[in-house]
């Protein structure tokens, strides 16, 4: 089973930036997509962004709430996925989790069974 370890969370002022990392213990060869999800206190876990890849290219997907502010990327040589978060808002405060999964034919991220432990992001207003 792939182990995922998130890092990079912290406390930042509104308008600031953070970059989250998700390091995988092995090559995620059984998955062709990874995603970031977040869970705010008292709320359901929600999709943030995903990246999928194949021999023909790389695709990225974003929740409307983060589109234009967050950028997902992946360094396959380092088995690491990133989430660059800019123009942070107080509503981005949550625990952020990475996950290995897949993308359905209609472009929705489908979570798999591998989850990291989460990293806390707190945005002060």
N, C-alpha and C positions, 0 to 999 in steps of 0.2 A: 504494500500500500504506500502511496506517495505521502510523504509528510510535507506539510506546508507551514512556513513560519513567516508571519507578517512582522514588519517593523516600520518605523518612521512616523508613527502617530505622536501627538503631543498637543500642547496648548498654543493657540495662535489667535491673534486678533482678527476681527472681521476685515476682509479685504486682503488678508495675507495668503501665504502659500505653504503647502506641505507636499512631500513626495513619499508615498507609501511604497514599500517593497514587499514582495511575496516570493520567498525562496523555496524551491521544490527540492526535495531530497534526491530525487532521481529525475531522469527525463520523463516528462509527462506523455510517454509514448502511447498510453492507452486512451488519452483524451486529445481532441483537437481544438479545445476551447478552454479558456479560463475566465473567471469573472471575479468582480468585486461586488460584494453586497454589504449593506450596513443595517445596523439596528439601533435606533434611538431608544432611550429609556421609556418603557411603557408602550412601545410601538412594535409592529411586526417588522421582521427582517425584509428589506427591500432591495431590489436590483439597482446597481449603480452603473456598472460598465462591464463589458466583456470583450474579449479578443479571440478570434478564431483563425485558424491557419490550415492551409493545405498546400499541395504542390503548386497550385495556381495562384496563391496569393494570401494576403492577410486582410482580415476584416475587423472593424471595430463597431461596437454598439454602445449606446449611452441612454440612460434615463433622461427624459426631457428636463428634469430639474437640474441636471449637471452639464447638459450639452453646451459646448462653448466655453466651459470653465475647467472641466476635467479632461485629461488625456490619458488613455491606457496604452501601454506598450509592453513589449516582451523582448528579452534578450535570451534567445534559445541557447546560446553558448554557456550562459551562466545559470540556465534553468530558473530564471527570475522574471517576474512580472512586476510592472510598476503602475502606479496611479499618481500622476501629477495633478495636484489640486490647486487651482488658482482662484482668486476672487472669492475666498471662502466666506460663507455666511453662517450665522448662528444656527440655522436649520440644518447645516451639514454636520453638526455635532452628533456623534454616534460611535459605536464600535464597528470598525470596518473589518470584514472577513474576506479572505480569498478562497476560491473554490475551483476545482477542476470539473468541467462538465461538457456540455455540447450546445450547439445552436440548432434549433428546429428549422424546418424548411420555411416557416413564416418569419424567421428572424428573431425568435425569442430564445433567451438563454435558459437552458435547462440545467439545474444544479445536479452535480454528481455527489458522491459520498465523501470526497476528501475536502476537509475544511481545516483552515488554520485556527489558531487560538484567538485571533482577533487583536486589533490594536485600536486604542482609544484616540479619537480625534475630538478635541474640544475647541470650539470657536467662540471667543468672547466678543460681545458686542460693545 
